Amino acid sequence: MITYGDGTADDPWRLKTPPGSSEYQAWRDDTRDPPALVVQVGKTQLSYQWRAVDDAAEMLRRRGDWVDLGNADEGKPVKGGTLEAWARDADNPVGGYYGLRKGYRGRFANYVGPVLELLGLAELEHKPRGNRIRARDLG
């Protein structure tokens, strides 16, 4: 994991996806309504509701064990019980996708997972495939 930056648009976090295969930048943008986690991957920009960070951390604490990431693009099927499935489920706290830009609402686990790790809210595996995440024991 790369952790440069302070998480603003002027000095974004520079992170790697869980397998370590791709780098991206992320930052919090409080000027958006709702506040957003913005992710820049090459020329592509994705954004997720910032509350997803706290909501995902709480979901992981409740589950109490490792959760598969289950990365998938929007519109692609996802395996049930994964972080990706939770992030688009009608039963999550926002009633569906946390992603803010239609067509670019997927890949939540791939980009939000490392932010959770960076903020000390979760532990994340970094294997070539099949990574999992769990709440970090803050006790």
MIKEDREN-154270 format. One line per 4 residues: their letters; for each residue z, x, y of N, C-alpha, C, O, CB. Coordinates in steps of 0.1 Angstrom, whole numbers, always signed. Atoms other than C-alpha are relative to their C-alpha. Glycine has a CB too. Layout:
N
a> Z:X:Y:Z:X:Y:Z:X:Y:Z:X:Y:Z:X:Y | ...
//
This chain:
139
mity> +0:+8:-12:+0:+0:+0:+0:+9:+12:+7:+19:+13:+12:-10:+0 | +0:-7:-13:-8:+12:+35:+7:-9:+10:+6:-21:+10:-15:+3:+5 | -8:+8:-9:+16:+1:+62:+0:+4:+14:+10:+3:+21:+14:+0:-5 | +1:-4:-14:+4:+14:+95:-1:-12:+8:-5:-23:+4:-13:+9:+2
gdgt> +1:+11:-9:+6:-8:+125:+12:-8:+2:+21:-7:-7:-12:-9:-4 | -12:+9:-2:+31:-32:+140:-3:-15:-2:+6:-23:+1:+5:+3:+14 | +3:+14:+3:+13:-64:+130:-4:-8:+12:-3:-21:+11:+12:-6:-6 | +6:+7:-11:-3:-73:+163:-15:+2:+0:-20:+11:-7:+7:+5:+14
addp> +14:-2:+0:-39:-77:+171:-4:+14:+6:-14:+19:+1:-7:-11:+9 | +3:-14:-5:-38:-44:+191:+4:+11:-9:-2:+22:-8:+7:+1:+13 | -5:-10:+10:-20:-26:+163:+2:-6:-14:+14:-8:-18:+13:+8:+5 | -2:+8:+13:-27:-45:+130:+6:+9:-11:+5:+21:-11:-13:-6:-4
wrlk> -4:-7:+12:-11:-37:+97:-13:+4:-7:-23:-4:-8:+9:-9:-9 | +11:-5:+9:-35:-17:+75:+5:+0:-14:+13:+8:-18:-6:+14:+5 | -5:+3:+13:-31:-29:+40:-11:+2:-11:-22:+4:-7:+6:-14:-1 | +10:+0:+12:-47:-27:+5:+3:-12:-8:+14:-17:-9:+2:+13:-8
tppg> -2:+11:+9:-53:-55:-18:+9:+4:-12:+10:+16:-14:-14:-6:-5 | -10:-4:+10:-29:-56:-48:-6:+11:-10:+2:+20:-14:+3:-12:-8 | +4:-11:+9:-52:-35:-71:-3:+13:+7:-5:+23:+1:-13:-5:-7 | +2:-12:-8:-56:-10:-43:-15:+3:+2:-18:+14:+6:+6:+12:-6
ssey> +14:-3:+0:-94:-14:-44:-6:-3:+14:-17:+2:+16:-7:-9:-10 | +6:+3:-13:-100:-27:-8:+11:+1:+11:+22:-3:+9:-7:-14:+0 | -8:+0:-12:-85:-21:+26:-3:-12:+9:-14:-16:+10:-1:+13:+7 | +2:+11:-10:-80:-48:+52:+11:+1:+11:+20:+9:+9:+0:-14:-6
qawr> -9:+0:-11:-62:-54:+85:+6:-14:+1:-1:-24:-2:-6:+4:+13 | -6:+13:-2:-37:-82:+92:+10:+1:+12:+15:+11:+15:+8:-4:-13 | -9:+1:-11:-17:-94:+121:+4:-14:+3:-2:-24:-2:-6:+6:+13 | -5:+13:-3:+4:-123:+134:-6:-3:+14:-6:+5:+23:+15:+0:+1
ddtr> +6:+4:-13:-13:-143:+162:+7:-13:+4:+4:-24:-1:-15:-3:-1 | -8:+11:-5:+12:-166:+180:-8:-8:+11:-3:-19:+15:+13:+5:+5 | +8:+7:-10:-15:-177:+205:-8:-12:-7:-12:-21:+0:-10:+9:+7 | +7:+11:+7:-31:-199:+178:+9:-12:-2:+21:-10:-3:-6:+5:-13
dppa> -8:+12:+3:-20:-234:+171:-5:-6:-13:-16:-12:-13:-1:-11:+11 | -13:-6:+1:-5:-233:+146:-1:+16:+0:-12:+21:-2:+7:-5:-13 | +0:-14:+1:+6:-196:+147:-6:+4:-14:-5:-2:-24:+14:+6:+1 | +8:-4:+12:-15:-176:+122:+2:+14:-4:+6:+23:+4:-15:-2:+3
lvvq> +2:-14:+6:-17:-146:+99:-15:+1:+0:-22:-6:-7:+7:+1:-14 | +14:-3:-1:-51:-132:+107:-3:+12:-9:+4:+22:-8:-5:+2:+15 | +4:-10:+9:-69:-111:+81:-14:+4:+3:-23:-4:+3:+2:-4:-15 | +14:-5:-3:-99:-89:+89:-4:+9:-12:+2:+19:-15:+0:+8:+13
vgkt> +5:-7:+11:-119:-77:+59:-14:+3:+3:-23:-5:+2:+1:-9:-14 | +13:-3:-5:-149:-58:+71:-3:-8:+12:+4:-8:+22:-11:-1:-11 | +4:+9:-12:-167:-82:+94:+5:-14:-2:+3:-23:+7:-15:+0:+1 | -5:+14:+3:-151:-113:+78:+14:-1:+4:+23:+7:+1:-1:-3:-15
qlsy> -13:+3:-5:-121:-128:+94:+5:-13:-7:-1:-24:-6:+1:-2:+15 | -6:+11:+6:-98:-152:+75:+13:-2:+8:+18:+7:+14:+3:+2:-15 | -13:+3:-6:-67:-169:+88:+8:-11:-8:+2:-20:-14:-1:-5:+15 | -9:+9:+7:-37:-187:+73:+11:-3:+9:+15:+4:+18:+5:+7:-13
qwra> -11:+4:-8:-9:-206:+88:+11:+10:-2:+14:+14:-13:+5:-15:-4 | -11:-10:+1:+19:-181:+96:+11:-5:-9:+18:+3:-16:+5:+4:+13 | -12:+5:+8:+45:-204:+80:-2:+2:-15:+7:+1:-23:+1:-15:+2 | +3:-3:+15:+28:-196:+46:+8:+12:-4:+12:+13:-16:-15:+3:-2
vdda> -8:-12:+4:+47:-163:+47:+14:-4:-5:+19:-1:-16:+1:+10:+12 | -13:+5:+4:+81:-180:+47:+0:-10:-11:+8:-10:-20:+7:-7:+12 | +1:+10:+11:+70:-209:+25:-3:+6:-14:+4:+2:-23:-11:-10:+3 | +3:-7:+13:+56:-186:-2:+12:+8:-4:+15:+8:-16:-12:+10:+2
aeml> -12:-7:+4:+87:-164:-1:+11:-10:-6:+17:-6:-16:+6:+7:+12 | -10:+9:+5:+109:-195:-6:-5:-6:-14:+4:-7:-23:+1:-12:+10 | +4:+5:+13:+87:-208:-35:+2:+11:-10:+7:+8:-21:-16:-3:+1 | -3:-10:+10:+90:-174:-52:+15:+1:-3:+18:+4:-14:-5:+14:+6
rrrg> -15:+0:+3:+128:-174:-48:+4:-12:-9:+11:-10:-18:+8:-2:+14 | -3:+12:+9:+129:-209:-64:-5:+3:-14:+2:-1:-23:-6:-13:+6 | +6:-2:+14:+107:-198:-93:+9:+11:-7:+11:+10:-19:-14:+5:+1 | -10:-9:+5:+130:-168:-98:-6:+11:-10:+2:+18:-16:+10:-7:-7
dwvd> +6:-9:+9:+105:-148:-119:-14:+4:+5:-18:-1:+15:-1:-6:-15 | +13:-4:-4:+71:-131:-118:-10:-12:+0:-9:-21:-9:-5:+11:-10 | +10:+10:-2:+42:-154:-107:-14:+7:+0:-15:+17:+8:+2:-9:+13 | +14:-6:-1:+5:-145:-114:-5:-3:+14:-3:-13:+20:-9:-6:-11
lgna> +7:+2:-13:-15:-140:-82:-11:-11:-1:-11:-20:+6:-6:+13:+5 | +11:+10:+2:-46:-159:-95:-10:-1:+12:-14:-11:+16:+6:-13:-1 | +9:+0:-11:-69:-148:-67:-13:-7:-3:-19:-7:-14:-4:+15:+4 | +13:+7:+1:-100:-170:-61:-5:-4:+14:+3:-7:+23:+1:-12:-9
degk> +6:+5:-13:-124:-179:-33:+2:-15:+0:+4:-22:-10:-15:+3:+0 | +0:+15:-2:-122:-214:-18:-11:-6:-8:-22:-2:-9:+0:-4:+15 | +9:+8:+8:-139:-239:-41:-2:+5:-14:-8:-2:-22:-14:+1:+7 | +0:-5:+14:-135:-218:-72:+12:-5:-7:+23:-6:+0:-1:+16:-1
pvkg> -12:+5:+7:-111:-230:-99:+10:+11:+0:+7:+23:-1:-4:-4:-14 | -11:-9:+1:-77:-215:-100:+9:-4:-12:+10:-15:-15:+8:+1:+13 | -10:+2:+11:-52:-211:-129:+12:-6:+6:+18:-1:+16:+3:+13:-8 | -13:+6:-4:-22:-234:-125:+11:+9:-1:+12:+18:-9:+2:-13:-9
gtle> -12:-8:+0:+11:-219:-118:-1:+13:+8:+9:+21:+8:+4:+2:-14 | +2:-13:-7:-3:-190:-97:+3:-2:+15:+4:-13:+19:-15:+5:-2 | -2:+0:-15:+4:-181:-61:-12:-7:+7:-11:-15:+16:+2:+14:+5 | +12:+6:-6:-32:-190:-53:-1:-15:-2:-4:-23:+7:-13:+6:-6
awar> +0:+15:+2:-29:-225:-69:+10:-7:+9:+8:-17:+14:+3:-3:-15 | -10:+5:-9:+3:-231:-50:-5:-1:+14:-2:-11:+21:+13:+8:-1 | +4:-1:-14:-13:-221:-17:-11:-11:+4:-15:-12:+15:-6:+13:+3 | +10:+11:-3:-39:-250:-20:+4:-13:-6:-4:-22:-6:-14:+4:-5
dadn> -5:+12:+7:-18:-276:-39:+5:-10:+10:+11:-7:+20:+11:+4:-9 | -5:+11:-9:-12:-310:-23:+15:-1:+0:+20:-8:+9:-7:-13:-5 | -15:+1:+1:+25:-306:-33:+7:+11:+8:+19:+11:+8:+4:-1:-14 | -7:-11:-7:+31:-275:-12:+5:-6:+14:+1:-17:+17:-9:+12:+2
pvgg> -5:+6:-13:+49:-279:+22:-10:-4:+10:-6:-12:+19:+9:+11:+6 | +10:+5:-10:+17:-283:+42:-10:-10:-6:-19:-15:+1:-8:+12:+6 | +8:+10:+7:+1:-306:+16:-15:+4:-3:-24:-4:-3:-1:-12:+9 | +13:-5:+3:-29:-284:+8:-2:+14:+4:+8:+22:+4:-11:-9:+6
yygl> +3:-13:-3:-46:-253:+19:+8:+5:+12:+10:-2:+22:-15:+2:+4 | -6:-7:-12:-27:-228:+42:-11:+6:+8:-9:+9:+20:+10:+10:-5 | +11:-6:-7:-61:-213:+51:-5:-9:+12:-5:-22:+10:-12:+3:-9 | +3:+8:-12:-73:-224:+86:-15:-1:+2:-19:-10:+10:+6:+6:+12
rkgy> +15:+0:-3:-111:-218:+84:-7:-5:-13:-7:+3:-23:-5:+14:+4 | +7:+5:+12:-130:-240:+60:-11:+9:-5:-18:+15:+3:-6:-14:+4 | +9:-9:+6:-150:-220:+36:+6:+14:-2:+1:+22:-10:-13:+1:+8 | -7:-12:+1:-126:-191:+40:+15:-1:-2:+23:+7:+3:-3:+9:+13
rgrf> -15:+3:+3:-93:-206:+28:+5:+6:-12:+17:+5:-15:+2:-15:+1 | -4:-6:+12:-92:-189:-5:+5:+14:+1:+7:+19:+13:-11:+0:-10 | -4:-14:+0:-81:-154:-15:+14:+2:+6:+18:+13:+11:-9:+9:+7 | -13:+0:-5:-46:-163:-3:+9:+11:-6:+15:+19:+1:+7:-14:-1
anyv> -9:-9:+7:-28:-143:-30:-4:+15:+3:+4:+24:+3:+0:-3:-15 | +5:-13:-2:-50:-113:-24:+4:+6:+13:+6:+18:+14:-15:+0:-1 | -3:-5:-13:-42:-110:+13:+14:-3:+5:+20:+5:+12:-10:-6:+10 | -13:+4:-5:-9:-128:+19:+11:+8:-9:+21:+11:-4:+2:-15:-1
gpvl> -9:-7:+9:+8:-111:-12:+4:+13:+6:+16:+16:+6:-6:+2:-13 | -4:-13:-5:+7:-76:+3:+8:-1:+14:+16:+7:+16:-12:+8:+3 | -7:+2:-12:+20:-90:+36:+15:-3:-3:+24:+2:+3:-6:-11:+9 | -13:+3:+4:+50:-105:+18:+7:+13:-5:+19:+15:-2:-1:-10:-12
ellg> -6:-12:+4:+56:-71:+2:+3:+9:+12:+14:+14:+12:-10:+8:-10 | -3:-8:-12:+53:-53:+35:+12:-4:+8:+20:+4:+13:-13:+0:+9 | -11:+6:-7:+78:-76:+51:+13:+0:-8:+24:-4:-3:-3:-14:+4 | -12:-2:+9:+103:-69:+22:+4:-13:-6:+15:-15:-11:+11:+5:+9
lael> -3:+13:+5:+101:-105:+10:-3:-2:-15:+1:-11:-22:-7:-11:+7 | +4:+2:+14:+85:-99:-24:-3:+14:-6:-6:+24:+2:-13:-9:-1 | +5:-11:+7:+77:-73:-50:-14:-4:-6:-16:-15:-10:+10:+4:-12 | +14:+3:+4:+40:-70:-60:-4:+11:-9:-2:+23:-7:-9:-1:+13
ehkp> +6:-10:+9:+23:-53:-89:-13:+5:+6:-19:-2:+13:-2:-6:-14 | +12:-7:-5:-5:-29:-82:-8:+6:-11:-12:+18:-11:+3:+11:+10 | +8:-4:+12:-25:-28:-115:-15:-3:+3:-17:-10:+13:+5:-7:-13 | +14:+4:-2:-63:-29:-117:-3:-14:-1:-12:-19:+6:-9:+8:-10
rgnr> +3:+14:+1:-62:-65:-128:+13:-7:-4:+23:-1:-9:-11:-3:-11 | -12:+8:+5:-37:-93:-136:+13:+2:+7:+23:+2:+1:+1:+2:-14 | -12:-3:-8:-12:-86:-108:+9:-13:+1:+4:-24:+2:-3:+6:+13 | -9:+10:-2:+19:-106:-103:+9:+3:+12:+9:+14:+17:+9:-2:-13
irar> -9:-1:-12:+45:-112:-75:+12:-7:-3:+12:-17:-11:-7:-5:+13 | -13:+7:+1:+81:-122:-74:+8:+3:+13:+6:+13:+20:+8:+5:-12 | -9:-1:-12:+108:-127:-47:+7:+13:-2:+12:+17:-12:+9:-12:+1 | -8:-12:-1:+125:-95:-37:+15:-4:+0:+19:-13:+7:-3:+9:+12
dlg> -14:+3:+1:+162:-96:-46:+7:+6:+13:+8:+18:+14:+7:+7:-13 | -6:-4:-13:+179:-95:-12:+15:+1:-1:+21:+4:+9:-4:-9:+11 | -15:-1:+2:+214:-95:-27:+4:+13:-3:+16:+15:-5:+4:-10:-10
//
